[in-house]
Amino acid sequence: MENKAVNEYIDELKVYLHPLDESEQNDVLEFYREYLIDANLTTTDAIVNELGLPKKLARKVLADYSIKMSEDNYQHVDNGHITDNERFKKNLGMIGLVLLALMASPIAIPVAIALVLALVSFFGLGILFILLFLFLLALSVILGIGSIFMGISVIFESLATSVFYIGGGLIILGLNFFIIPIVIAIVRWVFDLVVIFFRWLGKKLLYGRTTPMKGENK
């Protein structure tokens, strides 16, 4: 049975689901259309009271899809051929969608604000750490290369001194090649922990409430 209030709600919801592809949009819209009809919600006030405004519901739906894609490691994106940089951007997008979904719930707004402040502080400290690391890396490279040239310059004056400086320079440069992968691995590991936390938080948000989600029992 057609209902004007239901159709208007579904049409507006579709506008906010544009990041999803057409088949995913149709699945979500059909799910909520059937839900509203089965629940006999025939007025705009009753629908909004049950599901919230279309924009807020869309945020929760998009966060839900983003979390599932992140958990699947984006294997369905370009048949799994996704670069680490693209995966990083998509996980950042997932974090943003979870925060927006939190903002969609008045009760969770203080939590969202606290998380935003924590994220800003975390990424700020991360940037400072990376800049400090790059500075020390550049300094060590300069010292290493300078030491090698120093050793070469005195090779005819003192072989022992030359070997000492050249050896020291090579050790410094060698340590850099050893330390860089370790630092990169640590940064990735920390970011992965942040992603896992927001997946968990998103699930608590999306499934620990009354608003029905596609995939749940009605």
N, C-alpha and C positions, 0 to 999 in steps of 0.2 A: 504494500500500500504506500503510495506516494504521500509525503508530508512536507509541507513548505519549510517548516522550521528545521527539519532534519536535512533537507536538501541544501538549505542556505548554510548550515553549519558545516556540512561535508564539503561544499564548494569553497568555503573560506579556508577550511583545513588544508585543502589541496594546494592552495596558493603558497602556504608556508612549508609544504613538503617538497618544494622544487629541487632540493639537493638529491633526493632519491630518484632512481630511474623510474620509467613509466610503470613497469610491472610491479615494482615495490610500492609505488604510490597507490596503484589500484588495489593491491592486497590490503594495505592499511585502511584505505577509504571504505572498502567493502566490509572489512571487519567492524569498523565503527558504525557503519550504516546498519548492519545487522544487529549490532549490540543495542543501538538506540531503538530500533523497531521492536526487538524482543523485549526490551525493558519498558516499552510503551511510553517513551518520552516524546511527547508531541508538541511541547512548547519550548521556546528559546530559553526561558528562565530555567526550566527543568533540565534541559540539556547542559547548560552552562554550570548549573549546580552540581551535576553528576560528573562531567568531564572537564570543566574549566573552560576558559576561552580557547578558541581554536589555536591561537598563536602559542599559548602556554602548553597545550597538548602536543603541538607539533614539536616543540623543543624537547619534550620528553621522548617522543617517538624517534626523533633524529639522534638523541643521545643513546637511546636503546640500540639503534642500528649501528651507530659508531662503535659502541662497546663490543657488540658481537663481531664486527669486522676486525677490531683490534685483537680480540681473543683468538680469532682465526688467523692472526698475523697477516691479514689482507691477502689471503691466498686466492680470493675471488676477484681481486683487482688485477686487470691485465693478465689473467691466468697465472697469477703468482709472480709475474716478472715486474717486481717493484723494487726500486733502489732504496738504500738505507735512508737517503735524504728525503725521499717521498714518504717512507714509513714514519720518519720522525715528524714530518709536517702533519700527517694524518693523525698521529697520536696526540700532537698538540691540539689539533682540531677537536679530537674526542674529549680532551680535558676541557676545552672551551665550551663544548656542548653540554657537558655535565654541569659546569658552573651555571650556564644559562638555564638548564633545567632546574637547578637549585633555586635560582632567582624566580622561577615560575611559581614557587611555593612560598607564600608569605612566612610560614613558620621557619623555613630553611634559609631565608634571606640572611640572617645574622651568620649562619654557618658559611654561606657562600662568600660573604664579605670577608670573614676571617680567613677563608681559604685563598681568596684573591690576594690579600695582604701577605699571607704566608708564601704564596707562589712568587709574588713580586720580590720578596726578601730572598727567597731561595734562588731564583734566577739571577738576582742582583749579585748575591754572593758567588754564584757560579761564574758569572761574567768576570768578576774581580779575580777569582781564582785562575780562570783561563788567561786573563791578561797578565797576571803575575807569573804564571807558568811560561807564557810566551816570552816575557821579558827575561826570565832566568834562562830560558832555552837559547834566546839570541845571545845573551851575555856569555853563556858557556861555549857557544859556537865560536864567538869572537875570541874568547880566551884560548880555545883549542887550536884554532887556526893560527892565532898569534904565537902560541907556544911552538907550533911546528915551524913557522918561519924563523922564530928566534933560534931554534935548534939548527936550522939550515944555515943561518947567518954565522954561526960560530963553529961550524963543522971542521974548518981548517985550523981553528985555534985550540979547541979541546973536544976530542971525540966523545969523551965521557959526558961532558956538559951537553953536547949536541944530542946524544942519544937520550939523555934525561928529559930535555925539553920536547923533542919529537915524540918520545914515548908517552910523556904526560899529555901532550896535545891529542894523540891518537886515543888514549884512554878516555879523555873527556868527551871526544866526539863519539866514541863507541858507547859510552854510557847513555848519551842522548838517544841513540838508536834503540837502546834497551829500555829506557824509561818512557819514551813517547808512547809505545803501544800499551804499556801498563796504565798510564794516565788516561788514554783514550778509553780503555776497557773499563776503568773505574767510573768515568763520566757516563758511559753508556749504561753501566750497571745501576748507578744512582737514578738516571732518568727512567730506566725500566721499572724501578721500584715505585717511582712517582706514578707511572702509567698504571701499574698493578693496583696501586691505592685508589686511583680514580675509577678504575673498572669496578672495584669493590664498592666504592662510594656510590657510583651510578646504579649498581644493582640494588643496593639498599634503598636508594631514592626511588627507583622505578618500580620495584616490586614490593617495597615495604609501605604501600599506601593503598587507597581505595580506588584510584583511577585504573580502569582495566587496560591492559596492554596486550597487543597481539602476541599470541603464544601462551598466554595464561588461560586458565579455565574461566569461562564467563561466570 
